[in-house]
Amino acid sequence: MKSSFVLIALLFTFLSCNKNKIYDDFDSNFENNRWGENDYRVFEFENKQSKEACDLKLHFGHISGFQFKEVPLEVLITAPDGESEVLSINVKLIDESGKDIGDCTGDICDVFQTIKTFDTLESGKYKVTVKSKFTGPYLPNVLGVGIVVEKRK
């Protein structure tokens, strides 16, 4: 029985590892599931791997049945050389038929959207700042926001 447990634990560990991921972080610290108009989230990571083609993806978590089809965001990417780039994006959450686009379990949905493709991700420290551009005092029903950086397959 003990060996079965060890085998299952090892299998889970190997299946949960994704060698293509360089960085993955998710911030779920939103009071009352509200993203305030002056609130922004900062993610910092260091690429220590060789220069490779990578995708920067935004991870947006929300409550199922979101009342808006898409969410406007602003993403500021600061590269190791200090160069900055501002991206205005709309994260699509609901399709034309009114169904959630994301991966939903119960009333929790996760949407992943590629926001930047790097032909070569330079080595060094990166900073990614994400800000809601929703017109109102807060964006409701937000469970979290994050970024994922992974090697392009």
N, C-alpha and C positions, 0 to 999 in steps of 0.2 A: 504494500500500500504506500509505503514511504517513497519507493522508487517511482511509482505512478505520479505522485505529487511533484516530485523533482522533474520528471519528464514533462509534465504539463506546464510547470513554471518555466522551464527552459524553452519549450515550444512557444509559449506566449511572449517571452522576451525576444526571441528571434523574429517572430511575426510582427511585433510592435516596433521594431527598429527599422527605420527607413534611411539607408545609407545615402540617399540622394538629398536629404534635407540638410541644409547648412544652418538654418535657424528656424525656430518655430516658437512663437510666444503669443499668448492670448490674455488680454486684460479684461476681467469680468467685474471690476470694481466700479459699478455704476449704481449710485444710490437711487432706490426706487425704480430701477430699470430705466432711468432717464439720462440722456446724454445732453448736458447743458450746452448752450450756444457758445460759451466762452471756454469750454473744456476741450483739451486736446490730449492725445495719448502719444507717448514717445517710446520708441523701441530702438535699442542700440545693440548691434552685433558686430563681431569681427570675423571677417573671412580669412581664415588661416590656410585654406586649401589652395590648390593651384588655380590659375585663372581658367574658369570654365563658363560655358553658356548656362545662364540661370534665369529662372522666373521669380519675380516678386509677386506674391499673391496676398490679397487682403482677405482676412477671415472675419466675417460679420455674423454674430449670433443674435438671434431675435426670437420673440415669442411668435408661435404659429398664428397665422391669420393677420399678419401685419397689415395695417391700414393704408400703407403707401406702397405703390408698385416698385419704386426705386428710392434710393437715398443718396443725396448729393454729398460728396466728401472732398476734402482737399488733402493731398498727400505731399509732404515736403521730404525729399530724399537728399541727404547730404553725404557725399562720397568721401573717401579717405583723403583726397586732395583738397577738400574744402569746397568743391563745386557743389552747388545746390540746384535742384530742379523741383518745380512745383507742378503737380498733376491735379487737374480737376476731373473727378470721376463720378459716375453714377452707378451705384451698386444695384443691379436689378434683383428684386426679391420675389416678384410675383409674375407669372407668365400671363399671356393674353386671355387664358380661360379662367384666371383668378386663383390658380393653384400656386402654392409655395414652390419656388425653384430649388431651394436648398435641401440639404439632407435633414429631414425632420424625424425626430423620435418623440412621440407624445406631443407636447406643446413647445418643444425646443427645436429651432431650426438653425443650421449652420450653412452659410453661403461662402464659397471660395471663388474669388475672381482675380484673374491675372491682371495686374495693373502696370507692370513694367517688365520688359524682357531685356536681359543683358546678354550681348554677344559674348562678352568676357567680363566676369565679375572680378574686378581688381582685388588684390589682397589689401587688407586694412580694415579700419573701423568705419562703420556706416551708422547713420542715424536716420530713422524714419519717423516722421511726425504726422499723425492722422487727426484731422479736425472735421467735425460735422459742419456742413454748410446749410443745414435745415433752417428754413425761415420760421423761426418761432423761438420761444424761450428754452425749449428742450425738445429732443427727439424721443418719443416714448417707446416703450417695449423693447429696449436694447438690452441684451444679455451680455454682450461683450464685443470687443474688436481686437484683432491681432494681425500679425503678418507671418507669412511662411516664405522662406527663401529656399528653393530647391534646384538642383541641377536639372537641366533639361535633358530628357531621355532621348 
